[in-house]
Amino acid sequence: MTDFIKLTVPAILVIAGWYVVYRNALKLEFRKDTRKLIEITIGIVESVTEDSRDYYSESNRDHIGYLSARIKADLSLISHYIFMIESCGVKFKGSDALVDFRKCVSGSYFETTDFRKQIDLPGWHSELSVSSARLKMLLDRCYFEWTNALKSKHIVRTYLQKNFKESL
């Protein structure tokens, strides 16, 4: 009997240890994937900011249509990525910042023949920069608030049981 115990106890401990390592690896991978979604969203915000500056610039004299199409598509992508981020359990509290960013990017003259008048609006460039920076900051902030909330074992345990039940 003691030989059986001497053989099984170390095997059980090894299996339990690997199970703990596996669960921690899942948590880390999930956090990496969530952070990647936020980084992609921030990159799209930066892209839209630059495209908007190009769209309303003097170099866009011919009113190139692909810029407006890309801006509209990227604004839609931002909303989709925020939805994906929220589906990971991250609470994004910047919907008003997103609306302000959309208003600033599209402006009063988006897709009109008077699109160059947008440049003449006082403070438009600074407003675009501020709204872009605010949106990026709120995206980062929601991630850090989420990771601080994950320190609670109850939240982590409940989340993993709900979302990774099939793989365990």
C-alpha positions as CSV (number, residue, x, y, z in Angstrom):
1,M,0.0,0.0,0.0
2,T,2.8,2.5,0.8
3,D,4.4,1.7,-2.5
4,F,1.2,2.6,-4.3
5,I,1.0,5.9,-2.3
6,K,4.6,6.7,-3.1
7,L,3.9,6.3,-6.8
8,T,0.6,8.0,-7.1
9,V,1.1,11.1,-4.9
10,P,4.0,12.5,-7.0
11,A,2.1,11.8,-10.2
12,I,-1.0,13.6,-8.8
13,L,1.1,16.6,-7.7
14,V,2.7,16.8,-11.2
15,I,-0.7,16.7,-12.9
16,A,-2.1,19.3,-10.5
17,G,0.9,21.5,-11.1
18,W,0.6,21.3,-14.9
19,Y,-3.1,22.1,-14.6
20,V,-2.3,25.3,-12.6
21,V,0.3,26.2,-15.2
22,Y,-2.1,25.5,-18.0
23,R,-4.8,27.7,-16.4
24,N,-2.3,30.6,-15.9
25,A,-1.2,30.3,-19.5
26,L,-4.8,30.6,-20.6
27,K,-5.2,33.8,-18.5
28,L,-2.0,35.3,-19.9
29,E,-2.9,34.4,-23.5
30,F,-6.4,35.9,-23.1
31,R,-4.9,39.1,-21.7
32,K,-2.4,39.3,-24.6
33,D,-5.2,38.9,-27.1
34,T,-7.3,41.5,-25.4
35,R,-4.4,43.9,-25.4
36,K,-3.8,43.2,-29.0
37,L,-7.4,44.2,-29.8
38,I,-6.8,47.5,-28.0
39,E,-3.5,48.2,-29.8
40,I,-5.2,47.5,-33.2
41,T,-8.0,49.9,-32.3
42,I,-5.5,52.6,-31.2
43,G,-3.7,52.1,-34.5
44,I,-6.9,52.6,-36.4
45,V,-7.6,55.8,-34.5
46,E,-4.1,57.1,-35.4
47,S,-4.7,56.2,-39.0
48,V,-8.1,58.0,-39.1
49,T,-6.5,61.1,-37.6
50,E,-3.8,61.2,-40.3
51,D,-6.3,60.4,-43.1
52,S,-8.5,63.2,-41.8
53,R,-5.7,65.7,-41.9
54,D,-4.8,64.6,-45.4
55,Y,-8.5,64.7,-46.5
56,Y,-8.9,68.3,-45.5
57,S,-5.4,69.4,-46.6
58,E,-4.6,71.6,-49.6
59,S,-2.8,68.6,-51.2
60,N,-6.2,67.0,-51.6
61,R,-7.3,69.5,-54.2
62,D,-8.9,66.9,-56.4
63,H,-11.0,65.7,-53.5
64,I,-9.8,62.1,-53.7
65,G,-12.7,59.8,-52.9
66,Y,-10.7,56.9,-51.6
67,L,-9.7,58.9,-48.5
68,S,-13.3,59.5,-47.5
69,A,-14.2,55.9,-48.1
70,R,-11.2,54.8,-46.0
71,I,-12.1,57.2,-43.2
72,K,-15.7,55.9,-43.1
73,A,-14.6,52.3,-43.2
74,D,-12.0,52.9,-40.4
75,L,-14.6,54.7,-38.2
76,S,-16.8,51.7,-38.6
77,L,-13.9,49.4,-37.7
78,I,-13.3,51.3,-34.5
79,S,-16.8,50.6,-33.4
80,H,-16.5,46.9,-34.3
81,Y,-13.2,46.6,-32.4
82,I,-14.7,48.3,-29.3
83,F,-17.6,45.8,-29.5
84,M,-15.0,42.9,-29.6
85,I,-13.1,44.5,-26.7
86,E,-16.3,44.7,-24.6
87,S,-17.1,41.1,-25.5
88,C,-13.9,40.2,-23.7
89,G,-15.2,41.6,-20.5
90,V,-13.6,45.0,-20.7
91,K,-15.9,48.0,-19.9
92,F,-15.2,50.8,-22.4
93,K,-16.4,54.0,-20.7
94,G,-15.5,56.3,-23.6
95,S,-18.5,56.3,-25.9
96,D,-18.8,60.1,-25.6
97,A,-15.1,60.4,-26.6
98,L,-15.8,58.2,-29.6
99,V,-18.8,60.3,-30.7
100,D,-16.6,63.5,-30.3
101,F,-13.9,61.9,-32.3
102,R,-16.3,61.0,-35.1
103,K,-17.8,64.5,-35.1
104,C,-14.3,66.0,-35.3
105,V,-13.1,63.7,-38.1
106,S,-16.2,64.1,-40.2
107,G,-16.6,67.8,-39.5
108,S,-19.2,70.0,-41.1
109,Y,-17.8,69.6,-44.6
110,F,-17.1,65.9,-44.9
111,E,-17.9,64.6,-48.5
112,T,-19.0,68.0,-49.7
113,T,-17.6,70.2,-52.4
114,D,-16.6,72.8,-49.7
115,F,-14.5,70.3,-47.8
116,R,-11.5,72.8,-47.7
117,K,-13.6,75.1,-45.4
118,Q,-12.9,72.6,-42.6
119,I,-9.3,73.8,-42.4
120,D,-10.5,77.4,-41.8
121,L,-12.5,76.4,-38.7
122,P,-10.7,77.8,-35.7
123,G,-8.9,75.2,-33.6
124,W,-9.9,72.3,-35.8
125,H,-6.4,70.7,-35.9
126,S,-6.0,70.9,-32.1
127,E,-9.5,69.6,-31.6
128,L,-8.8,66.6,-33.8
129,S,-5.5,65.9,-31.9
130,V,-7.2,66.3,-28.5
131,S,-10.2,64.0,-29.4
132,S,-7.8,61.4,-30.8
133,A,-5.6,61.5,-27.8
134,R,-8.5,61.3,-25.4
135,L,-10.0,58.3,-27.3
136,K,-6.6,56.5,-27.2
137,M,-6.2,57.3,-23.5
138,L,-9.6,55.9,-22.7
139,L,-8.9,52.7,-24.6
140,D,-5.7,52.2,-22.6
141,R,-7.4,53.1,-19.4
142,C,-10.2,50.6,-19.8
143,Y,-7.6,47.9,-20.3
144,F,-5.7,48.8,-17.1
145,E,-8.9,49.1,-15.1
146,W,-9.9,45.6,-16.4
147,T,-6.6,44.1,-15.5
148,N,-6.8,45.6,-12.0
149,A,-10.3,44.1,-11.7
150,L,-9.0,40.7,-12.7
151,K,-6.8,40.6,-9.6
152,S,-9.9,39.5,-7.8
153,K,-9.9,35.7,-7.8
154,H,-13.7,35.6,-7.9
155,I,-13.9,37.5,-11.1
156,V,-11.2,35.4,-12.8
157,R,-12.7,32.1,-11.7
158,T,-16.2,33.1,-12.8
159,Y,-15.0,34.4,-16.1
160,L,-12.9,31.3,-16.9
161,Q,-15.6,28.9,-15.9
162,K,-18.1,30.7,-18.1
163,N,-15.9,31.2,-21.2
164,F,-13.4,28.3,-21.2
165,K,-15.6,25.5,-19.9
166,E,-15.3,23.6,-23.2
167,S,-11.5,23.6,-23.2
168,L,-11.1,22.5,-19.6
